Amino acid sequence: MRRRPQAVEWATRQEKMIFYPVTMLMLLLAFAAQEFMPGIPMAYNATLLLPPVFFFTAAVAVPFPMMLLLAFVTGFLWDARNLPVLGASAAGSAADSLVGGAMDTPEISGGMGMLFGISIILFALSGVFLQGVRPLFKRGRVELPVLLVGFTTFCWLLIEYLLMTFFRGALFFPASVWIKMVTDTMLAMLASPLLFLLLYSLAGLSRYEIRYEGLRYSFDGR
């Protein structure tokens, strides 16, 4: 009889650990879904950047080590999918575009693109920022997380654009780039509440506790 509470506690811990692999699986599914995301012609083919937006929303829900793992996977797959293959022509490569196909502009075609692995660093830094502002989410309102996801998305797009133009040796800011960045940011802010709800629902089903500094947000009713 004395071992029964320990068995229940162990089973509860096992339930909570399901949150991490399922979150990783959802990230991989986001990359698969990105292949079918349509662009908006009037906004220079701007689109919802689902994997980065999912990472930004998950960064406020997972602990720091898990956030770093998600940042590595997101950055590695993003660069592997979107950076041009070595030796491929810049004009003929579908992946040779600004910020992973979201900001392709003919004015900056050619030259050297982004270096592989930079996106991992950018996602890790973005995750550190989002982890650091978790104490501000004490009221449990969704407005602030959505604004922060939009702010982080815009900063990530801008930094990647600046790095790419720097590596290509020419700083150029056409109107199409700004339109795409703003549109991508707005789409990220529209999608982030749904992703937050999805993560919260997953946390509730797995009895995972999202902890903020100074606040314990429990999904099991305790």
C-alpha positions, 0 to 999 in steps of 0.5 A: 500500500505504501508503494501506491502513491509512488507509482501514481507519481511516477505515472504522472511524471510519465504523462507530463514527459509526453509533452516534449516529444509531441511538441517536437513532432508538431514542429516536424509537422509544421515543416511538412505543412509549410510546403503547402502554404500558399503565398499572397500575390498582392504582398509579393508572395508573402506567406505564413512562416509556420515552423518559426512561428511555432517555435516562437510560441513553444519557446514560452511553454518549454523549459530552457534545455528543451527550447535550445533543442527546438531552436537547433532542430528548427534552425537546422531544418530551416537552413537545410530546406531554404539555403541554396545547394552548394554549386547551384545557380542563384537564379535557378534555385527555388530555395535561393530566396530571402528568409526561406522563400518568403522574401525573394526579390530579383534585385538582390539575386546572385552573390553569396547567400546565408551561411548554414547554421546562422538560423540556429543561432538566431532561433536560440537568441529569440528563444532566450528573449521569449523565455526571459519575458515569461514573468510578464505573462502572469495575468494569463492574457494572450495579447502580450504573447501574440505581440511578442511573437509578432515582434520576434518574427519581424526582428528575425526577418529583418536580421536575416535580410540584413545578414543575407545582403551583407554576405552578398555585398550590397545593402538594398531595401526595396519596398517589396521587402518591407511589405513582405516583412510586415505581411509575414509578421501580421500572419504570424500574429494571426496564427500564434493564438491558435498555436498557443491554444494548441499547446495549452490543450496539449499541456492539459491533456498531458498534465504538463505544467507551464511554469512562469516565474512567480506563478504556477500555471497548472492544468490538472486542477491543483 
